[in-house]
Amino acid sequence: EAGAGAAQAAADASMLRDAVLASGAFPLLSPLPTSPATATDQALRLASLAALSRLVHRHPTAAAQLAAARATRPLAGKSISEPMLPRFLAVGLRSNPMHQALTLELFCSALEANPRLQLALAAPLATRASHAITGGAGHGGSAGGGGAG
C-alpha cells in the first residue's frame, strides 16, 4: 500500500511538472537567477533556481530546454547573448553559499540520468583539452607550419 501511494505521488508530481512546463513557465523562470534586474533580490534568485531544478529533474525535455536557453547581459555597452548553463555557473560561483548549493542542485538535476546532455556539455571541454595536450597538432592554421628547421 505504501508503494502504491509513492507511485501515485510520483505520477502526480510528473503531471504537475508537465502542466507547469506546458504553461510556458520555463522561459519566465530561466532568466531570473542571472538577470541584473534580480541582483538585489536573492530570495527570488534562490526560489527560481530551486523551481528550475525541480522542473528539469529526470525530465529530458525540460533539461534540453535548459541546455538550449540563452541569457542576455550587457557587456561594454552592448547586449550579448550566451548559453544559460555556463551563465548560471558563472553567477553561482560568485554568489553566496546557498546560491552555490542551488546552482549545484540545478546542474545535478539536469545532468542526472541524462547522458546526452552530459556529452553535449563535455564536448567543448574535451576538444580544448585535446588541443592543449597535443599542442594544437592536427589543427589548421599557422601554428607549427612553415617554420625554420
C-alpha positions, 0 to 999 in steps of 0.5 A: 500500500505504501508503494502504491501511494509513492507511485501515485505521488510520483505520477502526480508530481510528473503531471504537475511538472508537465502542466507547469512546463506546458504553461510556458513557465520555463522561459519566465523562470530561466532568466531570473537567477542571472538577470541584473534586474534580480541582483538585489533580490536573492530570495527570488534568485534562490526560489527560481533556481530551486523551481528550475531544478525541480522542473528539469529533474529526470525530465529530458525535455525540460533539461534540453530546454535548459541546455538550449536557453540563452541569457542576455547581459550587457557587456561594454555597452552592448547586449550579448547573448550566451548559453544559460548553463555556463551563465548560471555557473558563472553567477553561482560561483560568485554568489553566496553559499546557498546560491552555490548549493542551488546552482549545484542542485540545478546542474545535478538535476539536469545532468542526472540520468541524462547522458546526452546532455552530459556529452553535449556539455563535455564536448567543448571541454574535451576538444580544448583539452585535446588541443592543449595536450597535443599542442594544437597538432592536427589543427589548421592554421599557422601554428607549427607550419612553415617554420625554420628547421 
